[in-house]
């Protein structure tokens, strides 16, 4: 992971490991007047770092990568390296000033992790189904065995999500409200609860884009 600061050419690299994250925290803690530390969401790889920075009260913001890509296109930025990405995120932070919000409770973070894992399983399931047409017939039983396992994992993930939401009265109410909208089912509702836990507490203008 690379650290870039707006207006500075230098980029500092830290390993995405316990030692690297500790070094990053040590680097940032003495800094004064940090408005925000902006991180691009990367499928959960950023989660440990984000949690550690939040634990020492640093103002961390996790941004949807689509927003960064749109910003890059608007600036005509086509090249892509880690250092360029770091500078681009710093420029995005300076221009857009994304709002710092609490990360949420441990349970909310768990629900988000479960939703992310469900999405990964569906991606694997789709890929395996697409392989059936080109797989050697002798290997089809193995492929089907993996598909059966994925189906079981998906069912367990969805059971866990439903159980966690059912344990919290506020989440139950939000889910019931969401599912009262035509076309919104259980999958959409718990995805929205994971990605937008502030639903029902913020005005439409303050919801992240």
Order of alpha helices (4+ residues) and beta strands (2+ residues): beta-beta-alpha-beta-alpha-beta-alpha-alpha-alpha-alpha-alpha-alpha
